[in-house]
C-alpha cells in the first residue's frame, strides 16, 4: 500500500524544496522582532529611571 499518492509526491517535492528558505525567513523575522522588543524594553527602563530622577529633583526643590 502506497502512503503518498504520486501526484502529492510531486507537489510535496516542489514545496519541500523551498522549505528551508521559508523556515530561515520566518526565523530571521522572529529574531528581528525579539530584538526590536528587547530594544524597546531597554529604552523603556531607561526612561522610567530618568522620570524617577526628575521626580526626585522636583520633590527636593519643592
Kinemage of the C-alpha trace (Angstrom):
@kinemage 1
@onewidth
@group {chain A} dominant
@subgroup {mainchain}
@vectorlist {calphas} color= white
{ca unk a 1} P 0.000 0.000 0.000
{ca unk a 2} L 1.359 3.379 -1.020
{ca unk a 3} L 1.203 6.073 1.663
{ca unk a 4} L 1.518 9.108 -0.614
{ca unk a 5} L -0.286 9.454 -3.920
{ca unk a 6} L 2.123 10.067 -6.857
{ca unk a 7} L 0.542 13.471 -7.579
{ca unk a 8} L 1.062 14.517 -3.985
{ca unk a 9} L 4.666 13.336 -4.131
{ca unk a 10} L 5.294 15.822 -6.945
{ca unk a 11} L 3.633 18.635 -5.023
{ca unk a 12} L 5.497 17.840 -1.815
{ca unk a 13} L 8.781 17.797 -3.728
{ca unk a 14} L 8.054 21.313 -5.011
{ca unk a 15} L 7.014 22.642 -1.623
{ca unk a 16} L 9.717 20.960 0.426
{ca unk a 17} L 12.403 22.200 -1.939
{ca unk a 18} L 11.813 25.766 -0.722
{ca unk a 19} L 11.015 24.877 2.892
{ca unk a 20} L 14.487 25.700 4.288
{ca unk a 21} L 14.282 29.210 2.827
{ca unk a 22} L 10.831 29.787 4.275
{ca unk a 23} L 11.929 28.477 7.669
{ca unk a 24} L 15.026 30.687 7.589
{ca unk a 25} L 12.960 33.741 6.627
{ca unk a 26} L 10.496 33.183 9.479
{ca unk a 27} L 13.366 32.577 11.880
{ca unk a 28} L 15.018 35.823 10.824
{ca unk a 29} L 11.753 37.717 11.227
{ca unk a 30} L 11.284 36.309 14.744
{ca unk a 31} L 14.851 37.235 15.686
{ca unk a 32} L 14.339 40.759 14.390
{ca unk a 33} L 11.031 41.041 16.253
{ca unk a 34} L 12.581 39.809 19.514
{ca unk a 35} L 15.488 42.214 19.077
{ca unk a 36} L 13.105 45.108 18.499
{ca unk a 37} L 11.035 44.249 21.571
{ca unk a 38} L 14.215 43.967 23.654
{ca unk a 39} L 15.402 47.359 22.364
{ca unk a 40} L 12.069 48.965 23.245
{ca unk a 41} L 12.056 47.408 26.730
{ca unk a 42} L 15.597 48.627 27.452
{ca unk a 43} L 14.647 52.133 26.344
{ca unk a 44} L 11.515 51.979 28.500
{ca unk a 45} L 13.532 51.027 31.589
{ca unk a 46} L 15.964 53.912 30.921
{ca unk a 47} L 13.066 56.330 30.543
{ca unk a 48} L 11.487 55.111 33.792
{ca unk a 49} L 14.787 55.695 35.611
{ca unk a 50} L 15.069 59.212 34.171
{ca unk a 51} L 11.496 60.015 35.200
{ca unk a 52} L 12.233 58.806 38.736
{ca unk a 53} L 15.336 61.026 38.898
{ca unk a 54} L 13.338 64.028 37.675
{ca unk a 55} L 10.584 63.375 40.208
{ca unk a 56} L 13.200 63.242 42.988
{ca unk a 57} L 14.742 66.503 41.801
{ca unk a 58} L 11.366 68.222 41.683
{ca unk a 59} L 10.444 66.882 45.136
{ca unk a 60} L 13.720 68.215 46.607
{ca unk a 61} L 13.156 71.678 45.115
{ca unk a 62} L 9.543 71.851 46.156
